[in-house]
């Protein structure tokens, strides 16, 4: 990862060095949790036309199909597309290559679009949101899961600008460093949004926000960088996270934020 970074002087107007990338969140507990949130905020999935934007290897597409959704996914990375096409069953035929900034999908085709820890990896997040709005029907819903800068840890990790070395995920306070300062000694390869920043972006893209929330970790080593000492503490950490998720004020320190938005009804496709 570090060798792919072009490390030079930071440009004030381009603090993020964004290229399509990202891991998967389809560990068992996390997948079930996020599907339940989808059903809570979008209604029954059976018969719902769903597109998973940036679907990775197709785990969510497969899970949505099992719940009766008319689901498909688009993915940019070739490696993940190969893994998706090697799956057994219908999910293998429901994932296609797509660029979220210009999907090529028909306008007004979907009832529900999912951006699951994806928007922060798209080079032009505004273009991606406009494109998702286009492929949703009027009244269709968008669910966004995305990192929150209120969380004290940078879950993607960042790189030291001078050495190119990755700074461990567990180093606290990095998301709270003002970006104009951080870009002088850090390289960010994925965005991390303040909650009010992401909400403004969604509204500016033509959506109406109907719900916001917070999603705490399931401690399943999604990043692949979980310290070894955490393994034995996972049950206790999950219990604490579940309590924090229910606690006003503290729940806003979650690693991920949830936005549920709708494409307004009173417009033409």
SULRABEL-V759609 format. One record per residue. N is the residue number from 0. RES is the residue in three letters. OMEGA is omega in degrees with one decimal (999 if undefined). D_LAST is the distance of its C-alpha to the last C-alpha in Angstrom with 1 decimal. Layout:
N&RES&OMEGA&D_LAST, N&RES&OMEGA&D_LAST
This chain:
0&UNK&-176.7&40.9, 1&UNK&-177.4&43.1, 2&UNK&-178.1&44.0, 3&UNK&-176.6&40.4, 4&UNK&173.2&40.2, 5&UNK&-172.9&41.0, 6&UNK&-179.7&43.1, 7&UNK&178.7&43.9, 8&UNK&-178.9&43.7, 9&UNK&173.9&40.6, 10&UNK&-175.0&38.3, 11&UNK&-176.7&37.4, 12&UNK&-175.9&33.8, 13&UNK&-175.9&33.3, 14&UNK&-177.5&35.0, 15&UNK&175.6&33.0, 16&UNK&-168.2&33.8, 17&UNK&168.5&30.7, 18&UNK&-179.7&30.4, 19&UNK&-177.0&28.4, 20&UNK&174.6&30.7, 21&UNK&177.2&31.3, 22&UNK&180.0&32.9, 23&UNK&179.1&31.9, 24&UNK&-170.6&31.9, 25&UNK&169.8&32.4, 26&UNK&-167.8&36.0, 27&UNK&-176.7&36.6, 28&UNK&-178.2&36.8, 29&UNK&178.8&33.9, 30&UNK&-179.7&31.6, 31&UNK&-179.4&32.5, 32&UNK&-177.0&32.2, 33&UNK&173.9&28.7, 34&UNK&177.8&27.5, 35&UNK&176.2&29.1, 36&UNK&176.7&27.2, 37&UNK&-179.1&23.9, 38&UNK&178.8&24.9, 39&UNK&-171.1&26.1, 40&UNK&178.6&22.9, 41&UNK&-179.9&20.3, 42&UNK&-179.0&22.3, 43&UNK&-178.0&23.7, 44&UNK&-178.4&22.5, 45&UNK&179.6&23.6, 46&UNK&-178.2&20.8, 47&UNK&177.4&18.2, 48&UNK&-171.5&16.0, 49&UNK&171.3&17.2, 50&UNK&175.3&17.2, 51&UNK&-174.3&20.2, 52&UNK&-172.3&19.6, 53&UNK&-166.6&23.1, 54&UNK&-179.8&24.6, 55&UNK&-176.9&28.1, 56&UNK&172.2&30.2, 57&UNK&-177.9&28.0, 58&UNK&180.0&29.9, 59&UNK&176.6&26.9, 60&UNK&179.2&25.1, 61&UNK&-179.8&28.4, 62&UNK&178.0&28.8, 63&UNK&176.7&25.3, 64&UNK&179.1&26.1, 65&UNK&179.1&29.4, 66&UNK&173.9&27.7, 67&UNK&178.9&25.7, 68&UNK&170.2&22.3, 69&UNK&-166.8&20.3, 70&UNK&171.0&20.6, 71&UNK&-179.6&20.5, 72&UNK&172.2&21.3, 73&UNK&-175.4&21.1, 74&UNK&-176.6&24.2, 75&UNK&-171.8&25.6, 76&UNK&-176.1&29.3, 77&UNK&-178.9&31.3, 78&UNK&-179.4&33.8, 79&UNK&177.2&31.4, 80&UNK&178.0&29.7, 81&UNK&178.7&33.2, 82&UNK&179.1&34.0, 83&UNK&-178.2&30.8, 84&UNK&179.0&31.6, 85&UNK&179.6&35.1, 86&UNK&173.7&34.1, 87&UNK&174.3&35.2, 88&UNK&-171.4&32.9, 89&UNK&-177.1&29.3, 90&UNK&-179.1&28.1, 91&UNK&-178.6&29.6, 92&UNK&-174.1&27.1, 93&UNK&179.6&24.0, 94&UNK&-179.3&24.3, 95&UNK&177.0&23.4, 96&UNK&178.3&23.8, 97&UNK&175.1&21.0, 98&UNK&-174.7&20.7, 99&UNK&177.2&18.6, 100&UNK&178.5&18.1, 101&UNK&-170.2&16.6, 102&UNK&-173.3&16.1, 103&UNK&178.8&15.2, 104&UNK&-176.5&13.1, 105&UNK&177.5&10.1, 106&UNK&175.4&6.6, 107&UNK&-172.3&5.8, 108&UNK&-166.7&9.5, 109&UNK&174.1&11.4, 110&UNK&-172.9&12.7, 111&UNK&174.8&15.0, 112&UNK&-179.7&15.7, 113&UNK&170.1&19.3, 114&UNK&-169.5&20.8, 115&UNK&-177.6&24.5, 116&UNK&-174.5&26.9, 117&UNK&-171.5&24.8, 118&UNK&-178.2&23.2, 119&UNK&179.9&26.7, 120&UNK&-178.4&27.3, 121&UNK&-178.5&24.4, 122&UNK&179.5&25.8, 123&UNK&-175.6&22.8, 124&UNK&178.1&21.5, 125&UNK&178.0&19.2, 126&UNK&179.5&17.5, 127&UNK&179.5&17.3, 128&UNK&177.2&15.6, 129&UNK&179.8&12.9, 130&UNK&177.3&12.4, 131&UNK&177.0&12.5, 132&UNK&-178.7&9.8, 133&UNK&-175.5&7.5, 134&UNK&173.6&8.7, 135&UNK&172.3&8.6, 136&UNK&171.2&6.7, 137&UNK&-174.4&6.8, 138&UNK&177.9&10.6, 139&UNK&-173.7&11.2, 140&UNK&175.5&14.3, 141&UNK&173.8&15.9, 142&UNK&178.8&19.7, 143&UNK&164.7&21.7, 144&UNK&-176.1&25.4, 145&UNK&-179.7&27.0, 146&UNK&177.7&30.6, 147&UNK&178.6&31.9, 148&UNK&171.8&34.5, 149&UNK&177.6&36.2, 150&UNK&-173.5&37.6, 151&UNK&-178.5&41.0, 152&UNK&175.1&40.6, 153&UNK&-170.5&38.5, 154&UNK&176.0&37.3, 155&UNK&-170.0&36.3, 156&UNK&176.9&39.6, 157&UNK&-178.0&40.3, 158&UNK&172.9&42.8, 159&UNK&-174.0&45.7, 160&UNK&-174.7&45.2, 161&UNK&-175.1&48.8, 162&UNK&-175.2&49.6, 163&UNK&-178.1&46.3, 164&UNK&179.8&47.2, 165&UNK&176.5&44.8, 166&UNK&-175.9&45.5, 167&UNK&-179.5&45.7, 168&UNK&-171.8&42.9, 169&UNK&177.1&45.4, 170&UNK&-172.7&46.4, 171&UNK&169.3&45.3, 172&UNK&-176.1&43.8, 173&UNK&179.1&41.9, 174&UNK&-176.5&38.5, 175&UNK&177.4&40.2, 176&UNK&177.5&41.5, 177&UNK&-173.4&39.8, 178&UNK&-179.2&37.8, 179&UNK&175.1&39.6, 180&UNK&-174.6&42.8, 181&UNK&-175.8&41.7, 182&UNK&179.9&40.5, 183&UNK&179.2&44.1, 184&UNK&177.9&45.5, 185&UNK&171.6&42.6, 186&UNK&179.4&39.9, 187&UNK&-179.4&36.7, 188&UNK&174.7&34.8, 189&UNK&178.3&31.9, 190&UNK&171.8&30.4, 191&UNK&-169.1&31.4, 192&UNK&161.3&29.5, 193&UNK&-177.4&31.0, 194&UNK&-179.0&29.0, 195&UNK&178.3&28.3, 196&UNK&-179.1&27.3, 197&UNK&178.4&24.6, 198&UNK&178.7&23.3, 199&UNK&179.5&23.0, 200&UNK&179.7&21.2, 201&UNK&179.2&18.6, 202&UNK&179.9&18.1, 203&UNK&-179.9&18.1, 204&UNK&173.3&15.2, 205&UNK&178.6&13.0, 206&UNK&169.3&13.9, 207&UNK&-179.5&16.2, 208&UNK&-178.5&19.2, 209&UNK&179.1&20.6, 210&UNK&169.1&23.5, 211&UNK&-179.5&25.8, 212&UNK&-173.5&28.8, 213&UNK&-177.1&31.3, 214&UNK&178.4&32.3, 215&UNK&-176.7&35.9, 216&UNK&171.7&37.2, 217&UNK&174.5&38.6, 218&UNK&177.8&41.2, 219&UNK&178.1&40.7, 220&UNK&179.3&41.2, 221&UNK&-178.1&37.6, 222&UNK&-174.0&38.6, 223&UNK&-176.6&41.6, 224&UNK&-177.6&43.7, 225&UNK&178.0&44.9, 226&UNK&-177.3&48.5, 227&UNK&-177.1&50.9, 228&UNK&-179.1&52.4, 229&UNK&-171.0&49.1, 230&UNK&-179.0&49.3, 231&UNK&-177.9&51.9, 232&UNK&-173.9&50.2, 233&UNK&179.2&46.8, 234&UNK&179.7&47.3, 235&UNK&179.4&48.5, 236&UNK&177.6&45.8, 237&UNK&178.5&43.1, 238&UNK&178.1&44.9, 239&UNK&179.7&44.9, 240&UNK&178.5&41.3, 241&UNK&177.2&40.4, 242&UNK&179.5&42.5, 243&UNK&-178.6&41.0, 244&UNK&179.5&37.4, 245&UNK&-171.5&38.5, 246&UNK&178.3&40.5, 247&UNK&-178.9&39.0, 248&UNK&-177.8&39.3, 249&UNK&-178.0&40.4, 250&UNK&-179.9&37.2, 251&UNK&176.2&35.5, 252&UNK&-179.0&37.7, 253&UNK&179.3&35.8, 254&UNK&-176.3&34.9, 255&UNK&173.1&31.2, 256&UNK&178.5&28.8, 257&UNK&172.2&25.9, 258&UNK&173.1&22.7, 259&UNK&-176.7&20.2, 260&UNK&-178.1&17.0, 261&UNK&169.8&13.8, 262&UNK&-174.8&10.2, 263&UNK&-179.2&10.5, 264&UNK&-169.5&9.6, 265&UNK&174.9&9.8, 266&UNK&179.2&6.7, 267&UNK&175.3&3.8, 268&UNK&999&0.0
